[in-house]
Amino acid sequence: MSQRHRAPNASSSLHNRASLLGPHEYQTPPSSGRSSPYGGGASGSHAGNPFIQPNGQRFADDLEGQNDEALEGLTAKVKLLKDITIGIGNEVRESTVQLSQMNDAFAETSGILKGTFRRMNNMAARQGCRWLWYIVFLVLVFWFFIVVWWLRR
């Protein structure tokens, strides 16, 4: 990280600038200040070309256009990320409401089951152990039917 913030000297900044531009579509401007993405300066064979301006203006405009395109792409990605995070937030809020409702429903069900088990225990205490034999008999019959069904399969 500390290497990124170090002030480069003039000769290394040209090399860094060239590596930052990626593939060598354009050459970095020479030290004279005149540049062209096509190699020559503003004079010479490109002197009559209206798209090439002196003092590297065309090169700067191209870089500015590339920066604008990259900025638009980043803006679209940031907007997409913002939409995704807003969607996640909405989903979390909806899930929280559903969990709260489920918690209330389970608490109500728990109260109902406690009452049912309390009444069943009161009934069992009044009946004695006879109900226990009925349950054992029903479990054995149910088990017998399951075994027979499994073997016939």
PLY file of the C-alpha trace (Angstrom):
ply
format ascii 1.0
element vertex 153
property float x
property float y
property float z
element edge 152
property int vertex1
property int vertex2
end_header
0.00 0.00 0.00
2.78 2.44 0.82
4.24 1.97 -2.67
1.10 3.31 -4.31
1.28 6.61 -2.47
4.95 7.24 -3.14
5.67 10.14 -5.50
7.31 8.69 -8.62
10.07 10.48 -10.48
9.49 11.77 -14.03
10.96 8.79 -15.88
9.07 6.15 -13.91
5.77 8.02 -14.25
5.92 7.54 -18.02
6.38 3.82 -17.58
3.58 3.62 -14.99
1.28 5.62 -17.22
1.94 3.25 -20.10
1.23 0.21 -17.94
-1.99 1.78 -16.63
-3.35 2.31 -20.14
-3.32 -1.43 -20.77
-2.68 -2.61 -24.31
-0.57 -0.13 -26.23
-3.36 1.40 -28.27
-1.90 4.83 -27.66
1.63 5.83 -26.91
2.42 8.08 -24.00
3.15 11.65 -25.09
6.77 12.58 -25.61
8.43 15.05 -23.33
8.03 17.82 -25.92
4.33 18.06 -25.13
3.19 17.20 -28.66
1.47 13.86 -29.03
-0.82 11.89 -31.24
-2.37 8.49 -30.80
-0.99 7.74 -34.29
2.69 8.19 -33.43
3.56 11.53 -35.09
3.16 15.04 -33.74
0.78 17.72 -34.96
3.13 18.66 -37.75
4.21 16.48 -40.64
1.89 14.09 -42.42
-1.01 14.75 -40.03
-0.83 18.56 -40.22
-4.04 18.84 -42.28
-6.03 16.41 -40.10
-8.69 18.37 -38.14
-8.92 15.64 -35.45
-5.33 16.03 -34.32
-4.71 19.12 -32.29
-1.37 20.43 -31.08
-0.02 19.98 -27.55
-1.51 16.50 -27.08
-5.11 17.72 -26.91
-6.39 14.73 -28.92
-4.60 12.32 -26.60
-6.03 14.07 -23.53
-9.52 14.04 -25.07
-9.22 10.32 -25.75
-8.13 9.67 -22.19
-10.96 11.85 -20.92
-13.43 9.86 -23.05
-12.07 6.59 -21.71
-12.33 7.92 -18.18
-15.93 8.99 -18.80
-16.81 5.53 -20.17
-15.16 3.85 -17.20
-16.98 6.23 -14.85
-20.33 5.41 -16.47
-19.61 1.70 -16.10
-18.67 2.13 -12.45
-21.77 4.25 -11.85
-23.95 1.50 -13.33
-22.23 -1.11 -11.16
-22.65 1.02 -8.03
-26.35 1.52 -8.85
-26.72 -2.24 -9.31
-25.02 -2.91 -5.98
-27.21 -0.29 -4.32
-30.35 -1.94 -5.73
-29.14 -5.34 -4.54
-28.43 -4.09 -1.02
-31.83 -2.35 -0.87
-33.44 -5.63 -1.97
-31.50 -7.53 0.69
-32.62 -5.01 3.31
-36.26 -5.37 2.26
-35.97 -9.16 2.36
-34.44 -9.04 5.84
-37.26 -6.80 7.09
-39.92 -9.10 5.60
-38.21 -12.16 7.06
-38.04 -10.51 10.47
-41.78 -9.83 10.38
-42.49 -13.44 9.33
-40.24 -14.81 12.08
-42.00 -12.63 14.63
-45.38 -13.94 13.47
-44.09 -17.53 13.60
-42.75 -16.93 17.11
-46.18 -15.70 18.21
-47.88 -18.71 16.57
-45.47 -21.16 18.26
-46.00 -19.47 21.63
-49.76 -19.82 21.19
-49.40 -23.46 20.12
-47.14 -24.13 23.09
-49.83 -22.77 25.42
-52.48 -24.97 23.79
-50.27 -28.09 24.03
-49.45 -27.40 27.69
-53.14 -27.19 28.45
-53.85 -30.40 26.52
-51.06 -32.33 28.29
-52.22 -30.99 31.66
-55.78 -32.20 30.99
-54.49 -35.55 29.69
-52.36 -36.05 32.82
-55.36 -35.19 35.02
-57.48 -37.73 33.14
-54.73 -40.36 33.37
-54.39 -39.80 37.10
-58.15 -40.38 37.53
-58.22 -43.47 35.27
-55.27 -45.31 36.76
-52.90 -47.37 34.57
-55.53 -48.78 32.25
-54.94 -46.09 29.59
-51.23 -47.04 29.47
-52.15 -50.61 28.39
-54.45 -49.23 25.70
-51.60 -47.10 24.28
-49.16 -50.05 24.36
-51.73 -52.22 22.56
-52.29 -49.55 19.87
-48.53 -49.15 19.35
-48.10 -52.92 18.92
-50.98 -53.13 16.43
-49.62 -50.16 14.50
-46.13 -51.73 14.46
-47.60 -55.05 13.24
-49.37 -53.32 10.33
-46.17 -51.46 9.36
-44.14 -54.71 9.36
-46.73 -56.56 7.28
-46.95 -53.68 4.82
-43.14 -53.50 4.56
-42.81 -57.25 3.89
-45.52 -57.26 1.20
-43.83 -54.47 -0.65
0 1
1 2
2 3
3 4
4 5
5 6
6 7
7 8
8 9
9 10
10 11
11 12
12 13
13 14
14 15
15 16
16 17
17 18
18 19
19 20
20 21
21 22
22 23
23 24
24 25
25 26
26 27
27 28
28 29
29 30
30 31
31 32
32 33
33 34
34 35
35 36
36 37
37 38
38 39
39 40
40 41
41 42
42 43
43 44
44 45
45 46
46 47
47 48
48 49
49 50
50 51
51 52
52 53
53 54
54 55
55 56
56 57
57 58
58 59
59 60
60 61
61 62
62 63
63 64
64 65
65 66
66 67
67 68
68 69
69 70
70 71
71 72
72 73
73 74
74 75
75 76
76 77
77 78
78 79
79 80
80 81
81 82
82 83
83 84
84 85
85 86
86 87
87 88
88 89
89 90
90 91
91 92
92 93
93 94
94 95
95 96
96 97
97 98
98 99
99 100
100 101
101 102
102 103
103 104
104 105
105 106
106 107
107 108
108 109
109 110
110 111
111 112
112 113
113 114
114 115
115 116
116 117
117 118
118 119
119 120
120 121
121 122
122 123
123 124
124 125
125 126
126 127
127 128
128 129
129 130
130 131
131 132
132 133
133 134
134 135
135 136
136 137
137 138
138 139
139 140
140 141
141 142
142 143
143 144
144 145
145 146
146 147
147 148
148 149
149 150
150 151
151 152
